[in-house]
Amino acid sequence: MVGRRGMMMICASISCCHVAAAVTVDFDALANGTDVNDQYLAEGVQFIGAFITADTTYGGALTVPSPPNWLGISVGTQTLRFVDPTNPVRLATTDSVAVDTPALSNGCFDAIEMKVYDVQHNLIDSATTPVFTSSGPKTTTTVSGTGIHWVKLTRLAGECAAPLDNLVFADVVLSDTIFFDNFDNFE
């Protein structure tokens, strides 16, 4: 039986076929307060910018979809980049990216604009997580399209928390574009 990584190697050598699977990053293996960057390279995603894990529920006002941790997004724009799980310097892409916004009662959340780009920095899709001004249910925000390599997450407003949980993306595929990525400081 061929495992996930073995299947990816076979697919990459054949012509970049796609293994239909999803990867879920729930941030629960990291300690509260951890800066997230290269911890999930083996899953095929790199975090660039200011991301931090948290387990605070504000006295039960925040309901984390997969406890205990959620991911806090700092003010400004932060970036996710998809890479080859077996060799993170190689470019990879996915076809969909989803995040959960935790449920909230008696508080507020800032919206997060999600824009996805291909390896040549062409915009593919965009969506925005909901703003909660006092309460709201758990929601899932999805962006999709062929060849997603970058996800730009821009926190809008900056006065409340901006939490995400359960980053879910379609299994990554090696990109046939070899020498185009960050030469113009796209991050």
N, C-alpha and C positions, 0 to 999 in steps of 0.2 A: 504494500500500500504506500502511495506517495503522500507525504505530508504537505502542509500548506507551503512551506518554503521550497520543498522539492518541486511541487507543481509550479510555483512561480518561476523557478529556474528553467524548467522544461518549456513553459509558455514563453519566457523571454527568448529562449534560443529558437523557438519556432517562428514567432513573428508578433510578439507582444500580445498574445491572447489574454483574455480576462477570466480569472477564476471568480465565479459568482459567490461572494461571501461578504460579510460585513465585519468591520473591526469596531469595537466599542472601547473607548478610553473613558473610565469612570473616575480616575484620579484617586481612588481609594487606597492604592498601594503606597502612596506618598504620605509623609507626615504633615500634619497641619502646619501651615506657614512655609511650605517648600516652594521655592522659585522653580517654575516648570520651564525646561528648555529642551535638553536632549534625552530625557528619561524614556521617551516613547519612540526612539529611532527604530527599535526592533519591530515596532508595529507599523512603521512607515510614515511617521509624522514628526516634524521638528517644530518646536514652539520658539518664536523669535520675538523678543520684546518683554513686556512686564506682565507675566501671568503668575498667580500665586494660589496655592491650595488653601482652603479654609474649611473648618467643620462647625463654625458658629451658626446656630439656628435662631439667634436673637429671641431666646425665651420661647421657642416653638413657633414664632411667626413665619419662619422660612422652613418649608418642607422639602428636603433634599430628595430627588428622585431615586438616587442610589447612595444611601448614606454610607459612611459619614461625610465624605468630602465633596466639595464643589470647587469650581475654578473661578477665581475673581479676575476680572479684566481691568487693567489700569486705564486711567484717562488717556485719551489719544488713540492712535492706531497701533495694533499689535498684529503679528503675522503668523500663520501656520504655513508650512511648506511640506509637500509630500515627497518622500525619498524612497529609494530601494531599501527595504528592511535588512537586506544582507550586505549592503554597501551604501551607506548614507550619502556618499558623494555623488551617486548616480541619481539622475532626475526620475521622478515617478509621477503618475497622475491617478486621479480617481474620477468617478462620474457623479458622486453625490456626497454631500456633507450635511449632517444634521446635528443640532444641539438642543438640549432641554433647558428651559428656564424653570427653576423651581417654583412651586406654589408659594404664595405669600399672603399673609393676613396681617393687617395693621403695620404697614411699612411702605417702602417705595423701591422700585428698581429703575435704573437707567436702561434705555434701549441700546442695543448693540447692532450696528449695521454690518452685515456680512456681504462682502463682495468677493467673488471667485474669479480667478484669472488662469489662463493657460501659461505654458512655459515662456511664451513670447510676450507676456503681459497684456494680452487681449482680454477684456472683460467678457465673462461668460454668463454670469447670473448675479443677482443680488436679492437680499431679503433683510428684514429688520426684526429683531426680537421685540416683544411687546414692552411698552412702558407700563409699570404698575405704580399708580399714585397712592393707593391704599391697600389694595389686595388684588389677587388674580390667581387663576388656576395654573397648574403645570402646563406648559406649552412646548411644542417642538417646532423649531424653525429649520427649514431645509432649503439648501441651494443645490442646483444640479446642472449638469451639462457635460459633454464629452471633453476630457482632457484637463480637468481641474488640477493645477499644480500649486497655486497660492490661494490662501484665504486671508483677506484683510478684515480684521475685526476692529471697528471704530466705535468706541464708547461715546454715545451721544449724551450731552448734558454734563454729567460728572458730579452730581450732587447726592446721588444715592448709591447703593451697591449695584454692581453689574455682574451677577452670577451666571455661570453656565454649568451644566453637568452632562454627562453622557455624550461626549463627542463621538458620533457614529459616522463612518465613511465606508464606501464600497472599497473592497480590497484594492490595493494599489497595483498599477500596471507600469512597467518600465517604459519610459518615454523614448521614442526614437530620435528625439532632439537631444544631441549629446552636448553641444557647446554653447547653449544659450540658457542663462539662468539669471544671474544677478550682476551682470557686468555694469549695469547702470544704477546700482544701488537701489533696487526696487523694494527691498525690505522696508 
